[in-house]
Amino acid sequence: MSHRIKFQTPKSPRNKSTTNFHNKAKQSKFHLEKSNPRMEEEQQNLNYWGSTPEEEYYHLQGIKSTKSYYTSPRGLSLFTRSWLPINTPPRGIICMVHGYGNDISWTFQATPIFLAQMGFACFALDIQGHGRSHGGLKAYVPDVDLVVEDCLSFFNSVKQDPLFDDGLPCFLYGESMGGAICLLIHLAQPRGFDGAILVAPMCKISDKVKPRWPIPQILTFLARFFPTLPIVPTEDLLYKSIKVEEKKIIANRNPMRYRGKPRLGTVVELLRVTDYLSKKLCDVSIPFIVLHGSADVVTDPNVSRALYEEAKSVDKTIKIYDGMMHSLLFGETDENIEIVRMDILTWLSDRCRGRH
């Protein structure tokens, strides 16, 4: 049974509160660095959309949201959020994983807010070493397999919530490194989810940002002795990910964003994971849509093509967007973001038929 969906987006960056935010973000470097304590406190209270308080903003968007801490089986206290439809039962559950150096409280929120408006219950957590979660140094992820276990534990607890109907479809969603983690979750629990949305998944680190030989071999050796050392020579990926200049300013104002060099142990672990995934693409059986920009220099769109070709999934879809960069759902123009959102929404709606 088909159904019509009214397309709605969270208020664009042109609304009043975000315009004020843009104006503040364009202050001179001197003013940003020399701000007084009161100004710093005000900046911490800002969100990517502007100065509107969270609860008020969610209400304006027609959704509700919660935040809390979840204790994983290994004892880590992980920060979580939910974004839920208000007026209708959820059509499905979406379990979301952010990318490297990012978190779930800044621009990442734009997508689950939109999906909640469209009737989906969305849940996400800050993984170890990221955002507001506890568990060691910022951006230090020594063992991705343990992160997969953290995510599985939290997402399974969500699925078992008695508030949700039995049989409600449940999907994975991952951006960049989060896309790789979603694939690892699927490989660890092949029948655990009904589908996956993979946005520029980090199944391989692009050769355009990966250090050249013999640096990786040297770094691997050093990581045995200094795994937490932040010395991997690479540029800030934010500026290689986002196309729209004004949005670079907003993304850079994220108070939780990791700004240091990648840590040796994290990079070696990500190289291990992406090498493993590139050899396991043929074992992927989950229904999925993979979305990638042709101009992405952070993760390789050719590996997404390989995933589509090699996966044994019967239900699989690929979208390569000409000229788009790594940050498909925030860093592009609003028109491009709407194209990507509609592709995701169409894919989800086709797999949730009969649920309004």
Protein Blocks (a to p, Z undefined) as FASTA:
>chain_A
ZZdddddddddfkbmklmmmmmmmmpcfklmmmpcfklmmmmmmpcfkbjbdfklmmmmn
opacdddddddfkopacdddddddfkbccfbdcdddddehiafklmmmmmmmmmmmnopa
cdddddehiajbgeijehiafblklmmmmmmmmmmmmmmpmkbcghiacddddehjlmmm
mmmmmmmmmmlpgbdcdehiafbccfklgccdfklmmmmmmmmmmmmbccbccddfklmm
pmblmlmmmmmmpmkbcfbdcdfklmmmmmmmmmmmmmmmmmpcbdcdddddfklckbcf
klmmmmmmmpmcfbdcddddehiafblmlmpcfklmmmmmmmmmmmmmmmmghiZZ
